Amino acid sequence: MNVAQNPALIEQLAASYALGTLRGGARRRFEQLARTHAPIRAAALIWQSRLASVAELQPQAAPSPAVWKRIENLVNAEKQANVMQSARAQAVAAPSRWWASLGLWQGLTAAGSMAAVVAVVVAANLSRLNADLGGQVAGLDGQVKGLTSKLATAALAPEIQYVAVLADDQATASMLVTFDQKNSRLVLKRVGGFQAQPDKSLQLWALPPTGGPRSLGVLSNDAVVRLTAVGSDVQRVPTLAVSLEPKGGVPSAGGPTGPVLFKGALIETAL
């Protein structure tokens, strides 16, 4: 199967790669394909950026009042058992004439029976408390996994409508470009080491099929650059390019005046 011609499979493999569930030979084959196919490389970078900022979303949950009541009952039962044991120790230390008393023997027998009952009750309550707490922990863990799954598959996927990998003449990737339709934003992430000279600026251009190039903005030297854009700026634009211009860029009407350093196809995603 030609993976590069199957967008759905590319998305699935890129998501598994970013999550770390793609292992062994399959992971190595995916990395090899990503080095030679720009769409696969772009999909992997997108999924890695999505999952990198996943934060803890689960709110704190207070234990049930019943849990605290059971703990209080256990503490009181333990105190009663200690009192009974102390009374039994005092009876053993008394003069031998007390040992001849049938009533004392009956009392000690009753005390021993009560201590056994208390021990059984304490053990049962501890077992039930552990089961309740274990159930609450398991429930919270399930909720966290559910939220993480929804975040990865539903919340972030619709944000990215277009993607492009801009590379130089030797096909070395320099920038990853994504278009966020919801927030009207172009995001450019540097994946290469190129930096413009202090008296120069990089400028992003849309190259429509008809008409001249149209400027989409001047880039700063930041690792991630965000530019305001609307759907009409990128729709039906097959190619993006970055040129080297004088400091501050040039007017859009005149088109690029310096050399085009990077360019790449603008691809509409299937998300």
Secondary structure, 3 states (H helix, E strand, C coil): CCHHHCHHHHHHHHHHHHHCCCCHHHHHHHHHHHHHCHHHHHHHHHHHHHHHCCCCCCCCCCCCHHHHHHHHHHHHHHHHHHHHHHHHHHHHHCCHHHHHCHHHHHHHHHHHHHHHHHHHHHHHHHHHHHHHHHHHHHHHHHHHHHHHHHHHHHHCHHHEEEEEEEECCCCCEEEEEEEECCCCEEEEEECCCCCCCCCEEEEEEEECCCCCCEEEEEECCCCEEEEECCHHHHCCCCEEEEEEEECCCCCHHHCCCCCEEEEEECEECCC
